[in-house]
């Protein structure tokens, strides 16, 4: 996929977080490490979850029966 808008210093961290999501079999798997800051989203993103890449960037996704869908990296600011 594209990494054009994601700062290059964050690409390795983003890839690591994407691997966490890929290998997770339940949402509980994503609570570690705590720096993921896993949480359910609300309002127009209800049904999605988010983990942090850093204070600004997040990975948002849906998690259904052990699989992630609609995975996107987004800038919260």
PDB file with one MODEL, atoms N, CA, C and O in Angstrom:
MODEL        1
ATOM      1  N   UNK A   1       0.809  -1.189   0.000  1.00  0.00           N
ATOM      2  CA  UNK A   1       0.000   0.000   0.000  1.00  0.00           C
ATOM      3  C   UNK A   1       0.854   1.255   0.000  1.00  0.00           C
ATOM      4  O   UNK A   1       2.082   1.182   0.016  1.00  0.00           O
ATOM      5  N   UNK A   2       0.202   2.395  -0.018  1.00  0.00           N
ATOM      6  CA  UNK A   2       0.891   3.682  -0.043  1.00  0.00           C
ATOM      7  C   UNK A   2       1.391   4.053   1.344  1.00  0.00           C
ATOM      8  O   UNK A   2       0.731   3.784   2.347  1.00  0.00           O
ATOM      9  N   UNK A   3       2.557   4.670   1.390  1.00  0.00           N
ATOM     10  CA  UNK A   3       3.076   5.229   2.638  1.00  0.00           C
ATOM     11  C   UNK A   3       3.460   6.684   2.419  1.00  0.00           C
ATOM     12  O   UNK A   3       4.168   7.274   3.234  1.00  0.00           O
ATOM     13  N   UNK A   4       2.993   7.259   1.320  1.00  0.00           N
ATOM     14  CA  UNK A   4       3.418   8.595   0.922  1.00  0.00           C
ATOM     15  C   UNK A   4       3.162   9.657   1.984  1.00  0.00           C
ATOM     16  O   UNK A   4       4.033  10.495   2.214  1.00  0.00           O
ATOM     17  N   UNK A   5       2.002   9.656   2.640  1.00  0.00           N
ATOM     18  CA  UNK A   5       1.693  10.722   3.590  1.00  0.00           C
ATOM     19  C   UNK A   5       2.143  10.404   5.019  1.00  0.00           C
ATOM     20  O   UNK A   5       2.175  11.299   5.863  1.00  0.00           O
ATOM     21  N   UNK A   6       2.481   9.174   5.296  1.00  0.00           N
ATOM     22  CA  UNK A   6       2.943   8.795   6.631  1.00  0.00           C
ATOM     23  C   UNK A   6       4.420   9.155   6.761  1.00  0.00           C
ATOM     24  O   UNK A   6       5.225   8.730   5.932  1.00  0.00           O
ATOM     25  N   UNK A   7       4.793   9.924   7.776  1.00  0.00           N
ATOM     26  CA  UNK A   7       6.207  10.283   7.940  1.00  0.00           C
ATOM     27  C   UNK A   7       7.087   9.033   8.001  1.00  0.00           C
ATOM     28  O   UNK A   7       6.740   8.047   8.652  1.00  0.00           O
ATOM     29  N   UNK A   8       8.221   9.089   7.319  1.00  0.00           N
ATOM     30  CA  UNK A   8       9.090   7.914   7.206  1.00  0.00           C
ATOM     31  C   UNK A   8       9.546   7.381   8.557  1.00  0.00           C
ATOM     32  O   UNK A   8       9.774   6.180   8.697  1.00  0.00           O
ATOM     33  N   UNK A   9       9.683   8.254   9.559  1.00  0.00           N
ATOM     34  CA  UNK A   9      10.114   7.790  10.882  1.00  0.00           C
ATOM     35  C   UNK A   9       9.062   6.902  11.542  1.00  0.00           C
ATOM     36  O   UNK A   9       9.374   6.182  12.491  1.00  0.00           O
ATOM     37  N   UNK A  10       7.828   6.942  11.058  1.00  0.00           N
ATOM     38  CA  UNK A  10       6.757   6.144  11.656  1.00  0.00           C
ATOM     39  C   UNK A  10       6.457   4.855  10.900  1.00  0.00           C
ATOM     40  O   UNK A  10       5.670   4.036  11.374  1.00  0.00           O
ATOM     41  N   UNK A  11       7.057   4.664   9.754  1.00  0.00           N
ATOM     42  CA  UNK A  11       6.713   3.509   8.924  1.00  0.00           C
ATOM     43  C   UNK A  11       7.017   2.193   9.632  1.00  0.00           C
ATOM     44  O   UNK A  11       6.182   1.289   9.616  1.00  0.00           O
ATOM     45  N   UNK A  12       8.188   2.061  10.253  1.00  0.00           N
ATOM     46  CA  UNK A  12       8.512   0.805  10.956  1.00  0.00           C
ATOM     47  C   UNK A  12       7.526   0.536  12.079  1.00  0.00           C
ATOM     48  O   UNK A  12       7.080  -0.597  12.259  1.00  0.00           O
ATOM     49  N   UNK A  13       7.182   1.575  12.836  1.00  0.00           N
ATOM     50  CA  UNK A  13       6.227   1.410  13.936  1.00  0.00           C
ATOM     51  C   UNK A  13       4.847   1.031  13.390  1.00  0.00           C
ATOM     52  O   UNK A  13       4.162   0.189  13.972  1.00  0.00           O
ATOM     53  N   UNK A  14       4.442   1.638  12.293  1.00  0.00           N
ATOM     54  CA  UNK A  14       3.151   1.316  11.683  1.00  0.00           C
ATOM     55  C   UNK A  14       3.126  -0.133  11.213  1.00  0.00           C
ATOM     56  O   UNK A  14       2.136  -0.835  11.415  1.00  0.00           O
ATOM     57  N   UNK A  15       4.204  -0.581  10.591  1.00  0.00           N
ATOM     58  CA  UNK A  15       4.270  -1.972  10.126  1.00  0.00           C
ATOM     59  C   UNK A  15       4.165  -2.927  11.306  1.00  0.00           C
ATOM     60  O   UNK A  15       3.473  -3.941  11.221  1.00  0.00           O
ATOM     61  N   UNK A  16       4.837  -2.617  12.393  1.00  0.00           N
ATOM     62  CA  UNK A  16       4.762  -3.461  13.590  1.00  0.00           C
ATOM     63  C   UNK A  16       3.319  -3.536  14.096  1.00  0.00           C
ATOM     64  O   UNK A  16       2.834  -4.615  14.437  1.00  0.00           O
ATOM     65  N   UNK A  17       2.637  -2.393  14.145  1.00  0.00           N
ATOM     66  CA  UNK A  17       1.247  -2.379  14.613  1.00  0.00           C
ATOM     67  C   UNK A  17       0.340  -3.163  13.662  1.00  0.00           C
ATOM     68  O   UNK A  17      -0.569  -3.861  14.111  1.00  0.00           O
ATOM     69  N   UNK A  18       0.577  -3.054  12.368  1.00  0.00           N
ATOM     70  CA  UNK A  18      -0.206  -3.822  11.397  1.00  0.00           C
ATOM     71  C   UNK A  18       0.027  -5.321  11.579  1.00  0.00           C
ATOM     72  O   UNK A  18      -0.894  -6.118  11.404  1.00  0.00           O
ATOM     73  N   UNK A  19       1.247  -5.704  11.927  1.00  0.00           N
ATOM     74  CA  UNK A  19       1.526  -7.116  12.215  1.00  0.00           C
ATOM     75  C   UNK A  19       0.769  -7.572  13.453  1.00  0.00           C
ATOM     76  O   UNK A  19       0.241  -8.684  13.477  1.00  0.00           O
ATOM     77  N   UNK A  20       0.706  -6.726  14.487  1.00  0.00           N
ATOM     78  CA  UNK A  20      -0.077  -7.074  15.681  1.00  0.00           C
ATOM     79  C   UNK A  20      -1.517  -7.382  15.288  1.00  0.00           C
ATOM     80  O   UNK A  20      -2.092  -8.376  15.730  1.00  0.00           O
ATOM     81  N   UNK A  21      -2.091  -6.521  14.454  1.00  0.00           N
ATOM     82  CA  UNK A  21      -3.481  -6.707  14.025  1.00  0.00           C
ATOM     83  C   UNK A  21      -3.605  -7.992  13.212  1.00  0.00           C
ATOM     84  O   UNK A  21      -4.548  -8.760  13.402  1.00  0.00           O
ATOM     85  N   UNK A  22      -2.669  -8.222  12.321  1.00  0.00           N
ATOM     86  CA  UNK A  22      -2.711  -9.405  11.459  1.00  0.00           C
ATOM     87  C   UNK A  22      -2.696 -10.701  12.269  1.00  0.00           C
ATOM     88  O   UNK A  22      -3.432 -11.638  11.960  1.00  0.00           O
ATOM     89  N   UNK A  23      -1.863 -10.753  13.298  1.00  0.00           N
ATOM     90  CA  UNK A  23      -1.711 -11.988  14.068  1.00  0.00           C
ATOM     91  C   UNK A  23      -2.687 -12.116  15.236  1.00  0.00           C
ATOM     92  O   UNK A  23      -2.741 -13.170  15.870  1.00  0.00           O
ATOM     93  N   UNK A  24      -3.451 -11.083  15.533  1.00  0.00           N
ATOM     94  CA  UNK A  24      -4.403 -11.135  16.648  1.00  0.00           C
ATOM     95  C   UNK A  24      -5.540 -12.106  16.333  1.00  0.00           C
ATOM     96  O   UNK A  24      -6.058 -12.136  15.216  1.00  0.00           O
ATOM     97  N   UNK A  25      -5.914 -12.890  17.330  1.00  0.00           N
ATOM     98  CA  UNK A  25      -7.074 -13.770  17.183  1.00  0.00           C
ATOM     99  C   UNK A  25      -8.263 -13.243  17.973  1.00  0.00           C
ATOM    100  O   UNK A  25      -9.389 -13.710  17.802  1.00  0.00           O
ATOM    101  N   UNK A  26      -8.004 -12.264  18.844  1.00  0.00           N
ATOM    102  CA  UNK A  26      -9.074 -11.594  19.585  1.00  0.00           C
ATOM    103  C   UNK A  26      -8.628 -10.166  19.867  1.00  0.00           C
ATOM    104  O   UNK A  26      -7.441  -9.852  19.775  1.00  0.00           O
ATOM    105  N   UNK A  27      -9.569  -9.310  20.209  1.00  0.00           N
ATOM    106  CA  UNK A  27      -9.223  -7.928  20.544  1.00  0.00           C
ATOM    107  C   UNK A  27      -8.310  -7.860  21.757  1.00  0.00           C
ATOM    108  O   UNK A  27      -7.486  -6.952  21.865  1.00  0.00           O
ATOM    109  N   UNK A  28      -8.451  -8.815  22.672  1.00  0.00           N
ATOM    110  CA  UNK A  28      -7.580  -8.830  23.856  1.00  0.00           C
ATOM    111  C   UNK A  28      -6.104  -8.926  23.484  1.00  0.00           C
ATOM    112  O   UNK A  28      -5.250  -8.407  24.203  1.00  0.00           O
ATOM    113  N   UNK A  29      -5.799  -9.582  22.371  1.00  0.00           N
ATOM    114  CA  UNK A  29      -4.411  -9.680  21.918  1.00  0.00           C
ATOM    115  C   UNK A  29      -3.822  -8.304  21.621  1.00  0.00           C
ATOM    116  O   UNK A  29      -2.606  -8.125  21.686  1.00  0.00           O
ATOM    117  N   UNK A  30      -4.665  -7.338  21.299  1.00  0.00           N
ATOM    118  CA  UNK A  30      -4.191  -6.009  20.917  1.00  0.00           C
ATOM    119  C   UNK A  30      -4.065  -5.057  22.103  1.00  0.00           C
ATOM    120  O   UNK A  30      -3.682  -3.900  21.932  1.00  0.00           O
ATOM    121  N   UNK A  31      -4.382  -5.535  23.296  1.00  0.00           N
ATOM    122  CA  UNK A  31      -4.207  -4.703  24.493  1.00  0.00           C
ATOM    123  C   UNK A  31      -2.745  -4.646  24.923  1.00  0.00           C
ATOM    124  O   UNK A  31      -2.369  -3.815  25.750  1.00  0.00           O
ATOM    125  N   UNK A  32      -1.925  -5.529  24.362  1.00  0.00           N
ATOM    126  CA  UNK A  32      -0.497  -5.580  24.664  1.00  0.00           C
ATOM    127  C   UNK A  32       0.252  -5.334  23.360  1.00  0.00           C
ATOM    128  O   UNK A  32      -0.045  -5.985  22.359  1.00  0.00           O
ATOM    129  N   UNK A  33       1.201  -4.427  23.339  1.00  0.00           N
ATOM    130  CA  UNK A  33       1.643  -3.595  24.454  1.00  0.00           C
ATOM    131  C   UNK A  33       0.637  -2.485  24.755  1.00  0.00           C
ATOM    132  O   UNK A  33      -0.140  -2.092  23.885  1.00  0.00           O
ATOM    133  N   UNK A  34       0.654  -1.984  25.984  1.00  0.00           N
ATOM    134  CA  UNK A  34      -0.283  -0.923  26.371  1.00  0.00           C
ATOM    135  C   UNK A  34      -0.185   0.324  25.491  1.00  0.00           C
ATOM    136  O   UNK A  34      -1.151   1.078  25.377  1.00  0.00           O
ATOM    137  N   UNK A  35       0.970   0.543  24.873  1.00  0.00           N
ATOM    138  CA  UNK A  35       1.123   1.714  24.001  1.00  0.00           C
ATOM    139  C   UNK A  35       0.224   1.648  22.765  1.00  0.00           C
ATOM    140  O   UNK A  35       0.066   2.648  22.065  1.00  0.00           O
ATOM    141  N   UNK A  36      -0.368   0.481  22.489  1.00  0.00           N
ATOM    142  CA  UNK A  36      -1.360   0.391  21.412  1.00  0.00           C
ATOM    143  C   UNK A  36      -2.569   1.280  21.697  1.00  0.00           C
ATOM    144  O   UNK A  36      -3.186   1.818  20.778  1.00  0.00           O
ATOM    145  N   UNK A  37      -2.899   1.428  22.977  1.00  0.00           N
ATOM    146  CA  UNK A  37      -4.065   2.208  23.407  1.00  0.00           C
ATOM    147  C   UNK A  37      -5.328   1.794  22.635  1.00  0.00           C
ATOM    148  O   UNK A  37      -6.050   2.633  22.096  1.00  0.00           O
ATOM    149  N   UNK A  38      -5.568   0.500  22.601  1.00  0.00           N
ATOM    150  CA  UNK A  38      -6.740  -0.039  21.916  1.00  0.00           C
ATOM    151  C   UNK A  38      -8.010   0.548  22.503  1.00  0.00           C
ATOM    152  O   UNK A  38      -8.179   0.585  23.722  1.00  0.00           O
ATOM    153  N   UNK A  39      -8.901   1.008  21.637  1.00  0.00           N
ATOM    154  CA  UNK A  39     -10.206   1.459  22.109  1.00  0.00           C
ATOM    155  C   UNK A  39     -11.227   1.403  20.973  1.00  0.00           C
ATOM    156  O   UNK A  39     -10.884   1.476  19.793  1.00  0.00           O
ATOM    157  N   UNK A  40     -12.492   1.270  21.374  1.00  0.00           N
ATOM    158  CA  UNK A  40     -13.595   1.281  20.419  1.00  0.00           C
ATOM    159  C   UNK A  40     -13.885   2.721  20.020  1.00  0.00           C
ATOM    160  O   UNK A  40     -13.811   3.635  20.842  1.00  0.00           O
ATOM    161  N   UNK A  41     -14.215   2.909  18.755  1.00  0.00           N
ATOM    162  CA  UNK A  41     -14.538   4.243  18.263  1.00  0.00           C
ATOM    163  C   UNK A  41     -16.040   4.479  18.345  1.00  0.00           C
ATOM    164  O   UNK A  41     -16.820   3.540  18.496  1.00  0.00           O
ATOM    165  N   UNK A  42     -16.434   5.745  18.244  1.00  0.00           N
ATOM    166  CA  UNK A  42     -17.838   6.131  18.411  1.00  0.00           C
ATOM    167  C   UNK A  42     -18.317   6.928  17.207  1.00  0.00           C
ATOM    168  O   UNK A  42     -17.573   7.189  16.262  1.00  0.00           O
ATOM    169  N   UNK A  43     -19.580   7.301  17.280  1.00  0.00           N
ATOM    170  CA  UNK A  43     -20.246   8.153  16.294  1.00  0.00           C
ATOM    171  C   UNK A  43     -20.125   7.572  14.889  1.00  0.00           C
ATOM    172  O   UNK A  43     -20.545   6.436  14.666  1.00  0.00           O
ATOM    173  N   UNK A  44     -19.562   8.319  13.929  1.00  0.00           N
ATOM    174  CA  UNK A  44     -19.524   7.845  12.543  1.00  0.00           C
ATOM    175  C   UNK A  44     -18.564   6.677  12.334  1.00  0.00           C
ATOM    176  O   UNK A  44     -18.529   6.087  11.254  1.00  0.00           O
ATOM    177  N   UNK A  45     -17.789   6.343  13.355  1.00  0.00           N
ATOM    178  CA  UNK A  45     -16.875   5.197  13.277  1.00  0.00           C
ATOM    179  C   UNK A  45     -17.289   4.070  14.233  1.00  0.00           C
ATOM    180  O   UNK A  45     -16.480   3.202  14.562  1.00  0.00           O
ATOM    181  N   UNK A  46     -18.527   4.090  14.665  1.00  0.00           N
ATOM    182  CA  UNK A  46     -19.011   3.034  15.556  1.00  0.00           C
ATOM    183  C   UNK A  46     -18.826   1.678  14.880  1.00  0.00           C
ATOM    184  O   UNK A  46     -19.097   1.524  13.689  1.00  0.00           O
ATOM    185  N   UNK A  47     -18.361   0.699  15.655  1.00  0.00           N
ATOM    186  CA  UNK A  47     -18.076  -0.629  15.118  1.00  0.00           C
ATOM    187  C   UNK A  47     -16.619  -0.803  14.733  1.00  0.00           C
ATOM    188  O   UNK A  47     -16.183  -1.903  14.392  1.00  0.00           O
ATOM    189  N   UNK A  48     -15.864   0.296  14.792  1.00  0.00           N
ATOM    190  CA  UNK A  48     -14.439   0.234  14.504  1.00  0.00           C
ATOM    191  C   UNK A  48     -13.646   0.342  15.796  1.00  0.00           C
ATOM    192  O   UNK A  48     -14.145   0.789  16.828  1.00  0.00           O
ATOM    193  N   UNK A  49     -12.395  -0.083  15.702  1.00  0.00           N
ATOM    194  CA  UNK A  49     -11.448   0.023  16.810  1.00  0.00           C
ATOM    195  C   UNK A  49     -10.236   0.787  16.317  1.00  0.00           C
ATOM    196  O   UNK A  49     -10.036   0.965  15.116  1.00  0.00           O
ATOM    197  N   UNK A  50      -9.435   1.232  17.264  1.00  0.00           N
ATOM    198  CA  UNK A  50      -8.250   2.001  16.927  1.00  0.00           C
ATOM    199  C   UNK A  50      -7.097   1.584  17.824  1.00  0.00           C
ATOM    200  O   UNK A  50      -7.278   1.329  19.015  1.00  0.00           O
ATOM    201  N   UNK A  51      -5.902   1.519  17.232  1.00  0.00           N
ATOM    202  CA  UNK A  51      -4.679   1.436  18.026  1.00  0.00           C
ATOM    203  C   UNK A  51      -3.771   2.577  17.566  1.00  0.00           C
ATOM    204  O   UNK A  51      -3.859   3.037  16.428  1.00  0.00           O
ATOM    205  N   UNK A  52      -2.914   3.015  18.455  1.00  0.00           N
ATOM    206  CA  UNK A  52      -2.069   4.176  18.188  1.00  0.00           C
ATOM    207  C   UNK A  52      -0.746   3.784  17.546  1.00  0.00           C
ATOM    208  O   UNK A  52      -0.127   2.787  17.914  1.00  0.00           O
ATOM    209  N   UNK A  53      -0.333   4.586  16.585  1.00  0.00           N
ATOM    210  CA  UNK A  53       1.032   4.513  16.070  1.00  0.00           C
ATOM    211  C   UNK A  53       1.871   5.497  16.879  1.00  0.00           C
ATOM    212  O   UNK A  53       2.974   5.178  17.325  1.00  0.00           O
ATOM    213  N   UNK A  54       1.327   6.697  17.057  1.00  0.00           N
ATOM    214  CA  UNK A  54       1.906   7.710  17.945  1.00  0.00           C
ATOM    215  C   UNK A  54       0.762   8.626  18.385  1.00  0.00           C
ATOM    216  O   UNK A  54      -0.403   8.257  18.232  1.00  0.00           O
ATOM    217  N   UNK A  55       1.060   9.796  18.921  1.00  0.00           N
ATOM    218  CA  UNK A  55      -0.007  10.681  19.395  1.00  0.00           C
ATOM    219  C   UNK A  55      -0.891  11.194  18.268  1.00  0.00           C
ATOM    220  O   UNK A  55      -2.046  11.549  18.504  1.00  0.00           O
ATOM    221  N   UNK A  56      -0.376  11.239  17.065  1.00  0.00           N
ATOM    222  CA  UNK A  56      -1.114  11.805  15.937  1.00  0.00           C
ATOM    223  C   UNK A  56      -1.742  10.748  15.036  1.00  0.00           C
ATOM    224  O   UNK A  56      -2.868  10.934  14.573  1.00  0.00           O
ATOM    225  N   UNK A  57      -1.061   9.671  14.783  1.00  0.00           N
ATOM    226  CA  UNK A  57      -1.488   8.669  13.806  1.00  0.00           C
ATOM    227  C   UNK A  57      -2.093   7.441  14.481  1.00  0.00           C
ATOM    228  O   UNK A  57      -1.618   6.988  15.522  1.00  0.00           O
ATOM    229  N   UNK A  58      -3.160   6.910  13.861  1.00  0.00           N
ATOM    230  CA  UNK A  58      -3.871   5.740  14.369  1.00  0.00           C
ATOM    231  C   UNK A  58      -4.103   4.738  13.243  1.00  0.00           C
ATOM    232  O   UNK A  58      -4.125   5.094  12.065  1.00  0.00           O
ATOM    233  N   UNK A  59      -4.272   3.488  13.631  1.00  0.00           N
ATOM    234  CA  UNK A  59      -4.757   2.475  12.703  1.00  0.00           C
ATOM    235  C   UNK A  59      -6.176   2.148  13.140  1.00  0.00           C
ATOM    236  O   UNK A  59      -6.404   1.718  14.270  1.00  0.00           O
ATOM    237  N   UNK A  60      -7.123   2.353  12.243  1.00  0.00           N
ATOM    238  CA  UNK A  60      -8.532   2.072  12.523  1.00  0.00           C
ATOM    239  C   UNK A  60      -8.932   0.830  11.732  1.00  0.00           C
ATOM    240  O   UNK A  60      -8.452   0.606  10.621  1.00  0.00           O
ATOM    241  N   UNK A  61      -9.812   0.031  12.319  1.00  0.00           N
ATOM    242  CA  UNK A  61     -10.189  -1.226  11.679  1.00  0.00           C
ATOM    243  C   UNK A  61     -11.454  -1.778  12.317  1.00  0.00           C
ATOM    244  O   UNK A  61     -11.842  -1.377  13.415  1.00  0.00           O
ATOM    245  N   UNK A  62     -12.081  -2.691  11.619  1.00  0.00           N
ATOM    246  CA  UNK A  62     -13.175  -3.493  12.170  1.00  0.00           C
ATOM    247  C   UNK A  62     -12.576  -4.857  12.511  1.00  0.00           C
ATOM    248  O   UNK A  62     -11.692  -5.343  11.806  1.00  0.00           O
ATOM    249  N   UNK A  63     -13.058  -5.472  13.593  1.00  0.00           N
ATOM    250  CA  UNK A  63     -12.540  -6.780  13.996  1.00  0.00           C
ATOM    251  C   UNK A  63     -13.726  -7.715  14.159  1.00  0.00           C
ATOM    252  O   UNK A  63     -14.543  -7.551  15.064  1.00  0.00           O
ATOM    253  N   UNK A  64     -13.809  -8.694  13.272  1.00  0.00           N
ATOM    254  CA  UNK A  64     -14.957  -9.598  13.245  1.00  0.00           C
ATOM    255  C   UNK A  64     -14.453 -11.035  13.244  1.00  0.00           C
ATOM    256  O   UNK A  64     -13.737 -11.451  12.333  1.00  0.00           O
ATOM    257  N   UNK A  65     -14.832 -11.789  14.274  1.00  0.00           N
ATOM    258  CA  UNK A  65     -14.505 -13.209  14.377  1.00  0.00           C
ATOM    259  C   UNK A  65     -13.021 -13.486  14.124  1.00  0.00           C
ATOM    260  O   UNK A  65     -12.671 -14.400  13.377  1.00  0.00           O
ATOM    261  N   UNK A  66     -12.160 -12.691  14.749  1.00  0.00           N
ATOM    262  CA  UNK A  66     -10.727 -12.935  14.675  1.00  0.00           C
ATOM    263  C   UNK A  66     -10.012 -12.366  13.470  1.00  0.00           C
ATOM    264  O   UNK A  66      -8.819 -12.609  13.288  1.00  0.00           O
ATOM    265  N   UNK A  67     -10.721 -11.612  12.640  1.00  0.00           N
ATOM    266  CA  UNK A  67     -10.098 -11.028  11.452  1.00  0.00           C
ATOM    267  C   UNK A  67     -10.349  -9.528  11.396  1.00  0.00           C
ATOM    268  O   UNK A  67     -11.405  -9.048  11.807  1.00  0.00           O
ATOM    269  N   UNK A  68      -9.369  -8.794  10.884  1.00  0.00           N
ATOM    270  CA  UNK A  68      -9.476  -7.341  10.739  1.00  0.00           C
ATOM    271  C   UNK A  68      -9.938  -6.997   9.325  1.00  0.00           C
ATOM    272  O   UNK A  68      -9.507  -7.610   8.349  1.00  0.00           O
ATOM    273  N   UNK A  69     -10.816  -6.014   9.237  1.00  0.00           N
ATOM    274  CA  UNK A  69     -11.342  -5.534   7.964  1.00  0.00           C
ATOM    275  C   UNK A  69     -11.280  -4.011   7.938  1.00  0.00           C
ATOM    276  O   UNK A  69     -11.195  -3.362   8.982  1.00  0.00           O
ATOM    277  N   UNK A  70     -11.323  -3.452   6.736  1.00  0.00           N
ATOM    278  CA  UNK A  70     -11.370  -1.993   6.558  1.00  0.00           C
ATOM    279  C   UNK A  70     -10.247  -1.309   7.336  1.00  0.00           C
ATOM    280  O   UNK A  70     -10.475  -0.303   8.008  1.00  0.00           O
ATOM    281  N   UNK A  71      -9.049  -1.853   7.243  1.00  0.00           N
ATOM    282  CA  UNK A  71      -7.893  -1.328   7.977  1.00  0.00           C
ATOM    283  C   UNK A  71      -7.397  -0.067   7.279  1.00  0.00           C
ATOM    284  O   UNK A  71      -7.185  -0.058   6.066  1.00  0.00           O
ATOM    285  N   UNK A  72      -7.216   0.995   8.058  1.00  0.00           N
ATOM    286  CA  UNK A  72      -6.705   2.242   7.488  1.00  0.00           C
ATOM    287  C   UNK A  72      -5.824   2.958   8.497  1.00  0.00           C
ATOM    288  O   UNK A  72      -6.048   2.889   9.705  1.00  0.00           O
ATOM    289  N   UNK A  73      -4.827   3.642   7.980  1.00  0.00           N
ATOM    290  CA  UNK A  73      -3.985   4.504   8.806  1.00  0.00           C
ATOM    291  C   UNK A  73      -4.511   5.914   8.631  1.00  0.00           C
ATOM    292  O   UNK A  73      -4.665   6.393   7.507  1.00  0.00           O
ATOM    293  N   UNK A  74      -4.787   6.578   9.745  1.00  0.00           N
ATOM    294  CA  UNK A  74      -5.397   7.899   9.674  1.00  0.00           C
ATOM    295  C   UNK A  74      -4.712   8.890  10.607  1.00  0.00           C
ATOM    296  O   UNK A  74      -4.212   8.527  11.671  1.00  0.00           O
ATOM    297  N   UNK A  75      -4.703  10.131  10.185  1.00  0.00           N
ATOM    298  CA  UNK A  75      -4.147  11.243  10.954  1.00  0.00           C
ATOM    299  C   UNK A  75      -5.295  11.867  11.736  1.00  0.00           C
ATOM    300  O   UNK A  75      -6.224  12.415  11.143  1.00  0.00           O
ATOM    301  N   UNK A  76      -5.237  11.788  13.057  1.00  0.00           N
ATOM    302  CA  UNK A  76      -6.328  12.302  13.884  1.00  0.00           C
ATOM    303  C   UNK A  76      -6.334  13.818  13.999  1.00  0.00           C
ATOM    304  O   UNK A  76      -7.268  14.385  14.567  1.00  0.00           O
ATOM    305  N   UNK A  77      -5.312  14.489  13.473  1.00  0.00           N
ATOM    306  CA  UNK A  77      -5.244  15.947  13.655  1.00  0.00           C
ATOM    307  C   UNK A  77      -5.203  16.664  12.331  1.00  0.00           C
ATOM    308  O   UNK A  77      -5.144  17.894  12.297  1.00  0.00           O
TER     309      UNK A  77
ENDMDL
END
